[in-house]
Amino acid sequence: MAADSQERLLVVLGCRPGRGSEVEGAARRRVLTAARAYAEQPEGTRVVCSGGRAWDGVVEADAFSRALEGLGVPAAVLVRERCSMTTIDNARYVAALWARYVEVLGAPPAVHVVTCEWHMPRAERHFRASGLGVVRVPAPSPAGNVPQVLHDGWHFMRERLATFMDAVAR
């Protein structure tokens, strides 16, 4: 297929899926956002569920893939990336998948990344560092009982610590 075709790769970054068989919390918001993005342009879209960490025996990529199928995304377009344990890994492994995808299909040089809005800046940095262009597909944070300033402060500190840990891991 030509590079100007409508081919795209929609990448859903993993996180704790929840307990049991249902995805909950941030995982559910990411899955719902990905399902909506897929529904808006199903033709030529592949969906990568990225995340190899197991939570209570459930691997992130597997839980996300099952949830997306339950929301009408066909199994034939789902790819499970089950090796990554960090956001850096998500980017590296997806870059390797993308290189093969481009080689076979001649797809455009950007991936559509689905993650929480507060996680997006760090995720985008890692994907760009892995040589990929990024189209942001943010999953919105919930409106909750916690004041917005506390919510934002918590995620700011979490991402600062994660950025530090990313630097240590290199």
Sequence and secondary structure as in RCSB ss.txt:
>XXXX:A:sequence
MAADSQERLLVVLGCRPGRGSEVEGAARRRVLTAARAYAEQPEGTRVVCSGGRAWDGVVEADAFSRALEGLGVPA
AVLVRERCSMTTIDNARYVAALWARYVEVLGAPPAVHVVTCEWHMPRAERHFRASGLGVVRVPAPSPAGNVPQVL
HDGWHFMRERLATFMDAVAR
>XXXX:A:secstr
  TTSS EEEEEE     STTS  HHHHHHHHHHHHHHHHS TTEEEEEE   EETTEEHHHHHHHHHHHTT  G
GGEEEE    SHHHHHHHHHHHHHHHHHHH   SEEEEEEETTTHHHHHHHHHHTT EEEEEEE     SS HHH
HHHHHHHHHHHHHHHHHHH 
